[in-house]
Amino acid sequence: MKNEGRKLLLNIPRKDENCLLLMQLPDSLSPESLQEQNKISIVSSRPGDQACLITDTQSFSLSRVETSNALVLVPTWIEASIKASQKSQSSPHTSENPSKRAKTCDEKEKESEDDLLIKTNCHLLGRGSGACFLELQEKELNLDGLQKMLPIFDPFNCYKKFNGGISLKELTRKCQHSEFQIKNGLLALQALEYHSKYSMVCEEAWQSANQAIVAALMECNEFENYFIDNSDRIVSETLKRMNDPYPQAEAVIRLVLSKLTKSNNAEREKLSVDFKQVAVIVVHQLFAKSLTWSEDDLCQEWQAKVPGDTREISLDMLKGVAISSSDSQGTKWEYMPRDKLAKDPKERLSQLFNKRQKWSKIDLVTYLEPLVGDSVGEFLASNTITLSDNRDEEAASLLVRKHA
């Protein structure tokens, strides 16, 4: 129900208009777009749960409301039917009087229009009439909720109990969102698809694939420039470097490889591997051996482990991976991976300040921006204060936590 200032003819195909529930469409959904949908369904995951209307690309929660800004005139169906029947019975069925002049085309058209118009009493369906409406509110997909529905694929532990994942149809039913939204969510979560079922790859399996890919890049001369003519070659070489590859290993490798390629496409075509991401994988492996490194030792070992002789590592690549501190003995780097911290912004902020009391704004933005986005400045202004020490420019640029 949406007219945008235009007159609409509302056809009610039932004898009792009280059997109908009108839907008031939001601005993001027009009657024209509804007609263009391939499939429209109203679903509820469990009896008693809120129903949702799902189109090809959107989803809306349905709620019953008793007030609306729309007023609808509803004709009394029975009276209209009787009048239509009476008019039909009063029409002569005998042949026309020869003496009567033939009707013009305009007269016939006007008569046809009059037949469609039936005068009948109407009542107002709207505020105070006791009528109910269905209000539609567009739903945004909650990625955290979607991730919780995905089983963990762990080929090294409890593998026999793994059920293969969950289908797209089942996710659509449980999440009450369109397939389009679910597919985009699965892509954002980097979910594994295997035999049309989805799951989340455990960290151990992901790192195992990462290490095998890096080993293939290191040991195969054809990949030394980080250009791959055919993804099948890198997948084949990676499989050779995995210990006891499992049936889903190729699918996992292609998923991991899609993240390492700039085109985010691991299909059978030319690929360009992102050197920065490979370098970050290598430095994670180094920190797995030791949580703290001196800057000189880290850079030397890191550069030696990175595939290719023509690419150079940069300390900027350590953002979100490790934090630095300096003293009389030099600069040290301590492992603090961003993806290991809490997903809640305030909880993550507490973890950061539990680690150290003073932070530079740049470092805090590095750890918080993925959670709060463009509002990171407002978030820091609400939860931190800047040190005011005019004697020390470096201290003046540091932030401390604001306590309630």
C-alpha positions in Angstrom: 0.0 0.0 0.0 1.9 3.0 -1.3 0.6 5.7 -3.5 3.1 8.6 -3.3 0.4 11.1 -3.9 -1.2 9.2 -6.7 -4.7 7.7 -6.9 -4.8 4.0 -6.7 -7.7 1.6 -7.4 -7.7 -1.1 -4.7 -9.3 -4.3 -5.8 -10.5 -6.5 -3.0 -11.2 -10.1 -4.2 -13.0 -11.2 -1.0 -16.5 -11.0 0.3 -15.4 -9.8 3.7 -12.7 -7.1 3.7 -12.0 -7.9 7.3 -10.3 -11.0 6.2 -7.6 -8.9 4.5 -4.4 -7.5 6.0 -2.9 -4.6 4.1 0.8 -4.2 4.0 2.3 -0.7 4.1 5.4 -0.7 2.0 8.6 1.1 3.2 10.4 3.6 1.0 12.9 0.9 0.0 10.2 -1.3 -1.6 7.9 -0.1 -4.3 4.9 -1.9 -5.8 6.7 -2.0 -9.2 9.7 -3.7 -7.7 7.5 -6.3 -6.1 6.0 -7.2 -9.4 9.5 -7.7 -10.8 10.6 -10.2 -8.2 11.0 -13.8 -9.3 10.0 -15.1 -5.9 8.3 -13.6 -2.8 7.7 -15.6 0.3 6.6 -15.0 3.9 8.4 -17.3 6.3 8.8 -18.0 10.0 11.7 -20.1 11.3 9.6 -21.5 14.1 5.9 -21.4 15.1 5.4 -18.2 17.1 8.4 -16.4 15.7 8.0 -13.1 13.9 7.2 -13.6 10.2 9.3 -12.1 7.5 8.7 -11.2 3.9 11.6 -12.2 1.6 12.2 -11.0 -1.9 15.0 -11.9 -4.3 17.4 -9.4 -2.7 15.8 -8.0 0.5 14.1 -9.1 3.7 11.5 -7.4 5.9 10.1 -8.1 9.3 6.3 -8.1 9.5 4.6 -6.6 12.5 0.9 -6.0 13.1 0.0 -2.3 13.8 -3.3 -0.6 14.4 -2.5 2.8 13.2 -1.3 4.0 9.8 -0.9 7.2 7.9 -2.9 5.6 5.0 -6.7 5.8 4.8 -8.4 3.4 2.5 -12.0 3.5 1.2 -13.4 -0.1 1.2 -16.7 -0.8 -0.7 -19.2 -3.0 1.0 -18.8 -6.1 -1.2 -22.3 -7.6 -0.8 -24.2 -4.5 -1.7 -21.9 -4.0 -4.7 -22.5 -7.5 -5.9 -26.3 -7.2 -5.5 -26.4 -4.0 -7.6 -24.2 -5.6 -10.2 -26.5 -8.5 -10.4 -29.6 -6.3 -10.6 -28.1 -4.3 -13.4 -27.2 -7.5 -15.2 -30.8 -8.9 -14.9 -32.4 -5.6 -16.1 -30.4 -5.8 -19.3 -32.6 -7.0 -22.3 -31.6 -10.3 -23.9 -33.9 -9.9 -26.8 -32.8 -8.8 -30.2 -32.4 -5.0 -30.7 -35.3 -2.9 -32.0 -34.6 -2.4 -35.7 -36.1 1.1 -35.5 -33.5 2.0 -32.8 -30.5 3.8 -34.2 -27.1 2.2 -34.0 -24.9 3.3 -31.2 -21.7 5.2 -32.0 -18.3 3.9 -30.9 -18.1 6.7 -28.3 -21.4 5.8 -26.9 -20.5 2.1 -26.6 -17.2 3.0 -24.9 -19.0 5.3 -22.4 -21.6 2.6 -21.7 -18.8 0.0 -21.2 -17.2 2.4 -18.6 -20.6 2.9 -16.9 -20.9 -0.9 -16.5 -17.6 -1.0 -14.6 -18.7 1.8 -12.2 -21.1 0.7 -9.5 -22.3 3.2 -6.9 -22.1 1.6 -3.4 -21.6 2.6 0.2 -18.0 2.6 1.5 -16.5 2.8 4.9 -13.2 4.1 6.0 -10.4 1.7 6.8 -7.8 3.5 8.8 -7.1 5.2 12.2 -9.7 4.4 14.8 -11.6 1.9 12.6 -10.3 -1.2 14.4 -8.4 -2.3 11.3 -5.0 -3.8 11.5 -2.1 -3.3 9.1 1.1 -5.2 8.4 4.1 -2.9 8.7 7.3 -3.9 6.9 10.7 -3.0 8.3 13.8 -3.8 6.3 16.2 -6.2 8.0 20.0 -6.0 7.8 21.9 -9.3 8.0 23.8 -9.8 11.3 27.1 -11.4 10.3 27.8 -12.5 13.9 24.5 -14.3 14.0 25.2 -15.9 10.6 28.7 -17.0 11.7 27.2 -18.7 14.8 25.0 -20.8 12.6 27.9 -22.2 10.6 29.6 -25.3 11.9 33.4 -25.3 12.3 35.3 -27.4 9.8 38.2 -28.9 11.7 39.9 -31.7 9.7 42.4 -32.4 12.6 39.9 -32.9 15.4 36.5 -34.6 15.5 36.6 -34.8 11.7 34.3 -37.9 11.7 31.6 -36.0 13.5 31.6 -33.2 10.9 28.2 -33.2 9.1 29.4 -31.5 6.0 28.1 -28.0 6.8 24.7 -26.3 6.3 22.9 -25.6 3.0 22.0 -22.2 1.7 18.3 -23.1 1.8 18.6 -24.0 5.5 20.5 -20.7 6.3 17.9 -18.7 4.5 15.1 -20.4 6.5 16.9 -19.9 9.9 18.2 -16.4 9.2 15.0 -15.2 7.5 16.9 -13.4 4.8 17.1 -13.6 1.1 19.6 -15.9 -0.6 21.3 -12.8 -2.1 21.9 -11.4 1.4 23.1 -14.8 2.7 25.5 -15.3 -0.1 27.1 -11.8 0.4 27.3 -12.6 4.1 29.1 -15.9 3.5 31.5 -14.2 1.2 32.3 -11.5 3.8 32.8 -14.3 6.4 35.1 -16.2 4.1 33.0 -19.3 4.6 34.0 -22.6 3.0 31.7 -24.1 0.4 31.9 -27.8 -0.2 29.3 -29.8 -2.0 26.8 -26.9 -1.7 27.2 -26.8 2.1 28.9 -24.1 4.1 31.1 -24.0 7.2 33.8 -22.0 8.8 37.4 -23.2 8.5 39.2 -23.6 11.8 42.3 -21.5 12.4 44.6 -24.5 12.4 43.4 -25.6 8.9 43.5 -22.1 7.6 47.1 -21.6 8.8 48.1 -25.0 7.5 46.9 -24.0 4.0 48.7 -20.6 4.4 52.0 -22.3 5.2 51.7 -24.7 2.3 50.9 -21.9 -0.2 53.9 -19.9 1.0 56.1 -23.0 0.7 55.0 -23.5 -2.9 55.7 -19.8 -3.6 59.2 -20.2 -2.1 60.2 -23.5 -3.8 58.7 -23.2 -7.3 60.5 -20.8 -9.6 57.5 -20.3 -11.8 55.8 -18.4 -8.9 58.8 -16.2 -7.9 57.3 -13.1 -9.4 53.9 -13.7 -7.6 52.1 -14.2 -10.9 50.3 -17.4 -11.4 49.2 -18.4 -14.9 46.8 -21.1 -13.7 45.4 -21.6 -10.3 45.4 -25.4 -10.8 49.2 -25.3 -10.7 49.5 -23.5 -7.4 46.8 -25.7 -5.9 48.5 -28.8 -7.1 51.9 -27.7 -5.7 50.3 -26.7 -2.4 48.6 -30.1 -2.0 52.0 -31.7 -2.3 53.2 -29.7 0.7 50.4 -30.5 3.0 50.8 -33.4 5.5 48.0 -36.0 4.9 45.6 -33.8 2.9 42.0 -34.3 3.7 39.1 -34.6 1.1 38.2 -30.9 1.4 41.8 -29.7 1.2 41.6 -28.4 -2.3 38.4 -26.3 -1.5 40.2 -24.9 1.6 43.3 -24.0 -0.5 41.2 -22.2 -3.1 39.4 -20.3 -0.4 42.7 -19.2 1.3 44.2 -18.4 -2.1 41.2 -16.2 -3.0 42.2 -14.0 0.0 45.8 -13.9 -1.1 45.1 -12.8 -4.6 44.4 -9.1 -5.4 41.5 -10.1 -7.7 39.9 -12.2 -4.9 39.4 -14.8 -7.5 40.9 -18.3 -7.3 39.3 -19.6 -10.5 41.3 -21.1 -13.4 42.8 -17.9 -14.7 45.8 -15.7 -14.2 46.3 -14.7 -10.6 48.4 -12.0 -9.0 49.3 -12.9 -5.4 49.4 -10.0 -2.9 52.9 -9.7 -1.6 51.9 -7.8 1.5 49.5 -10.6 2.6 52.1 -13.3 2.0 54.6 -11.2 4.1 52.1 -10.9 6.9 51.6 -14.7 6.9 55.3 -15.2 7.2 55.6 -12.8 10.1 52.8 -14.6 12.0 54.8 -17.8 11.6 57.8 -16.0 13.1 55.8 -14.7 16.1 54.5 -18.3 16.6 58.2 -19.2 17.4 58.8 -16.2 19.7 56.2 -13.6 21.0 58.9 -10.9 21.3 61.6 -9.9 18.8 64.2 -7.2 18.6 63.5 -5.0 15.5 66.8 -5.9 13.8 66.4 -9.7 14.3 62.8 -9.6 13.2 63.5 -7.7 10.0 66.5 -9.9 9.1 64.7 -13.2 9.7 61.5 -11.9 8.1 63.1 -10.8 4.9 64.9 -14.1 4.6 61.7 -16.1 4.9 59.6 -14.1 2.4 59.4 -15.7 -1.0 61.2 -13.9 -3.8 64.4 -11.9 -3.8 63.0 -8.6 -5.3 60.3 -7.8 -2.7 61.1 -6.0 0.5 59.2 -6.2 3.8 58.1 -3.0 5.6 57.4 -2.3 9.3 54.1 -0.8 8.2 53.0 -4.4 7.5 53.0 -5.1 11.2 50.0 -2.8 11.9 47.4 -4.9 13.6 49.9 -7.8 14.1 52.4 -6.5 16.7 53.1 -3.4 18.8 56.5 -1.8 19.4 58.2 -0.4 22.4 61.6 1.4 22.7 64.2 1.6 25.5 67.9 2.1 25.8 68.6 -1.3 24.2 66.6 -0.5 21.1 63.1 -1.2 19.7 61.2 -4.4 20.4 58.1 -5.9 18.8 55.5 -7.8 20.8 52.9 -10.1 19.2 49.4 -8.7 19.5 47.2 -9.9 16.5 44.1 -7.9 16.0 41.9 -10.8 15.1 42.6 -12.4 18.5 41.1 -9.5 20.4 37.4 -9.1 21.5 34.9 -8.2 18.8 33.1 -5.7 21.0 34.7 -2.2 20.6 34.6 -1.3 24.3 35.9 -4.7 25.4 38.7 -4.5 22.9 39.6 -1.0 24.1 39.8 -2.4 27.7 42.2 -5.2 26.4 44.4 -2.6 24.8 44.6 -0.4 27.9 45.2 -3.4 30.1 48.3 -4.1 27.9 49.6 -0.5 28.2 48.4 2.7 29.8 49.2 5.1 27.0 48.6 4.6 23.3 49.2 6.7 20.2 46.0 7.6 18.3 47.4 5.9 15.2 47.8 2.6 17.0 44.4 2.7 18.6 42.8 3.5 15.2 44.5 0.4 13.7 42.9 -1.9 16.3 39.5 -0.2 16.5 38.7 1.0 13.0 37.6 -2.5 11.8 35.0 -2.6 14.5 33.6 1.0 14.5 34.5 2.1 11.0 34.3 5.9 10.2 33.1 6.7 13.7 36.4 5.7 15.2 37.2 9.3 16.0 33.9 9.8 17.9 34.5 6.5 19.7 38.0 7.6 20.9 36.7 11.1 21.9 34.1 9.4 24.1 36.4 6.9 25.7 39.8 8.4 25.8 41.5 11.7 26.7 44.7 13.3 25.3 47.6 13.8 27.6 48.3 17.6 28.0 52.1 17.8 28.5 53.5 20.8 26.6 57.0 19.8 27.7 56.9 16.6 25.7 55.5 16.6 22.2 55.4 12.8 22.1 53.5 12.6 25.3 51.0 15.2 24.2 50.0 13.0 21.3 49.3 10.0 23.5 45.8 8.9 24.7 44.8 7.4 28.0 41.5 5.8 28.9 38.7 8.0 30.2 37.3 6.6 33.4 33.7 7.1 34.4 
